[in-house]
């Protein structure tokens, strides 16, 4: 089962409730109950999943079904169902007779999702260049301009959204917009790292510079250069993890069992350290 969490928050309910409207708790007719319960559970799951990924619920925070039931105005049943689904996704850990906690960020999952994302996105960059036209050129320039206009700490959430938009745009230009769903499904743990990282000083500027390098090479129809720029950008997650673990080691786990991450030089694969060094030059 691994080491039990050591950092337990008193309450997992944020001081300020998110903008998402409360889940309705109206009593359904017997014939509608299974559908309505499933719908409520899905809504609770969506909100809690988002809270975990963006860091509103920090790794190893204790979770209370009762407090969430009060927060959403529902019974504990849909909350419990949502928590079970989050556990299946690796975002929550449930310890019988002890409690439920936000799962640490599992580095093996991050590395796997990075590998899959790099393979897909580099292929999409190459294909997008083959299909680029003046409309696509304008869309790429516009998203970079949008990110540049959001280059300030108070606009981190909007900047993150624009970051996602740039990557989805490349999939659209390549002619495979629906393929982005496969990336989204694989990068939950990676996104947890990205949301923490964007609070670091100068991180937004670094992301923008990497995006500019990708788009500049795409606009120049330089397939090899654009693919390499995308590869460097996506491998930056390894360098980010190294920086974050210095101050937040308890947020991370090396394996699937929840054990806390060991010192960076012991836990990051040799190939990963090579990526970090090459992308830092």
N, C-alpha and C positions, 0 to 999 in steps of 0.2 A: 504493500500500500504506500510505502514511502514515508518520509518525514511529515508529521502533521504540521499544518500551518502554524507559524509562530506569531504572525502579525494579524490580530483579529480586531476588526473595527467594531465599535460599540453598536453601530447601526449602519446598514447599507443604504438607507434612504437618503438621497441627496438633500442638502439644506434647501435648495431651490428646485422645485419640481420642473422636469423638462416640459417643453412646449407641447409635447404630444398629449392630446386630450385623454382624460381618464377612460378606461374601458367601461362600457355600459354594464350594469349589473341587473338589468331587468330580468324578471322571472319569465321564462319561456313556457309555452304549452308543452305537455309531455312529448308530443310528436316532434317538436322542434328542439328539444333539449340537447340531443347529441350534437346537432349541427351548431347550435349557439355556443355550447361549451367548447367545441373545437375551435370556433371562430375567436372566442375570448382568449383561449389558451394561445392561439397563434398571435394575437395582438400583444399579449403580455410577453410572449417569447420575443417578438420583434423589438419591443422597447428595451427589454433587459439585454438582449444581444447587442443592441446598439450601445447601451450604457457600458457594457464590458469592453467592447472594441474601442470606443473613443476614450476610455479611461475614467469615466464617471464612477465606475465601480472598479477600484484598483485591484491588482492581483493579490490574492490571499485574504481579501475582505470577507468577513462572515456575512452570510445572507439569511434573512429571516422571512420565511413564508408568510407569517402573520403580518409583518410590517408591509410586505408587498401587497398582500390582500387588502389591507387598509388603504394603501396608496392608490390602487387601481379600482377600489370599490367592488371587489369580487370575492368569491369564496376562495378557500385555500386550494381547492381541487385544480382549477386552471393554472394557478401559480405553480403547483407541484408538477403538473404536466409540462409546463414551460421549462422548469428547472431540469427535468429529466432530459428534455430535448437538448438543452444547453450542455448538459453533461455528455450526451452522445457526440456533440460537436467539439468537445474538449475545452469548453469555455467555463465550465463549472465542475467542481469536484464535490461529490456527496459522500460523507463519511457516516454510515449508520451509527446511531446512538451518540453522535458527536456533533454533527452539523454540516451545513453546506457552505462552500467557499468559492469565491472566484478563483479559477485555476491560474497557476502561474503561466507565463508565456513559455511554451515548450520550444526550445531552440531547434530540435530535430524537425518539428513541424514547420518552423520558419524557414529552415534551410531547404526542406522539400518543396515548399510553396514557391520559394525564390527560384529554384531550379526549373519548376514547371512554368513559372511566369516568364523567365528569361527565354526559354525555348519558344514559347508562343509569341511573345512580343517582338523578339528579334525577327522571327519569320514574318510577322505582320508588317514591320517597318519595311522590310525588303519588298513585300508585295504591294504595300501602299505606294511606294515610290514608282512602281510600274504603272499605277493607275492614277497618279496625281495629275490634276489639271488646274486651271486658274481658280476654280471654285475651291478646290481642296487647299491650294496655296493660301487663299484668303482666310479659310477657316483655321489653318494652323497659325497664321500670323495673329489672328484675332484672339485665339486662346492664350498665346504667349503674352499679348498685350494685356489681357484680362488678369493673368497671374502677376504681371509687373505692377498693375494698379492696386493689387491686394498685398503688396510686399510690406506688411506692417503687422506687429504682434496682435493687435485687436481684430485682425481679419484672418486669423489662422484657420477657422472653420471654412470660410469662403475660399481661402487659398487651397485648402485640402481638396475641396470639391472641384476647383478648377484643375488641380493636379489630376484627379480622376478623369475629368472631361477630356484632357489632352490624350490620355491613354485610350479612352473609348473612341475618340475621334480617329485615331490611327487604325483601329479595328474597322471602323465604318468605312474609311477611305479604302482600306484593303479589300472591302467587299464581304467582310465577315463580322457584322455588328453583333450577332447573337453569340459568337464565340467568347465575347467578354464575360458572359455568364459563367463559363468554366473557370476563368481567372478569378472572378469574384468568389466563387464557391471554395476556392483553394487558398485564399489569402487572408483569412480571418486573423490568424496569429500574426502574420506579417503586418497587417494593418494596426494591430495593437502596438507594435513597435513603432510604426510610422506616426501614430497619434502622440505617443510620448515624445518621440524625437522632434516633432515640429515645434515643441516648446523650447528647444535648445537655441541659444543665441546663434544667429546667422544661418540657421538651418534652412529657413525659407529662401534666403538668397542663394544658398548652395543648390537647392532643388531647382530654382529658376535657371541658374547657370547651366545645369545639366540638361534641362528641357530645351533651353535655347540652342545648345550644341546639337541635340537630336534634330530639332526643327531646321536649323541652318543647313545641316547636311542633307535633309530631305528636300528642302527647297532647291538645293544645288544639284539634286538628283544623284547624289553620291551615296549609293547603296551601301558600299563597304564602310564608309565613314559613319553613316547614320546608324547602322547595326552596331558598330563598335561603341558609339556614343550611348546607345540604349543599353548595351551590355554594362558599360561602366556605371551608368545611372542605377540600374537595378542591383548591381553588386555592392552599391554603397550601403545597403542594409547591413552588411557584415561589419563595416567600420562603425556604423551607428550603434550596433549591439555592443561592440567593444567599449564605446564611450558610455553608454547607458548603464552597463553593468558595474562600472566603477562606483556609482552612487546608489544604484537600485538593484543590487545583486539578488535580493529576495524576490524580485518580480519575475525572475527567470528560473527555468528548470532545464537541466541538460537532457533528460530522457522523458519517457512517457509516464514514469511513475511519480512525478511531482517532486523529485529530489531537487534541492536548490542547486543552482549552477555553480560549478567549481570555478576557480580562477580562470581568466580568459585564456591564458596560454595552455591550459590543460584541456579545455573543453571544445575549443573551436578547431575543426578539422584543418589539417595542414593545407589542403587545397583552398579552404576558405581564407586562411591567413595570407595566402599568396594573392587572392583576389583583393583583399584589403590593402595590401602593400601596393599592388599595381594601380588600384583606383585612387590611391592617395597621392600618387606622384604627379 
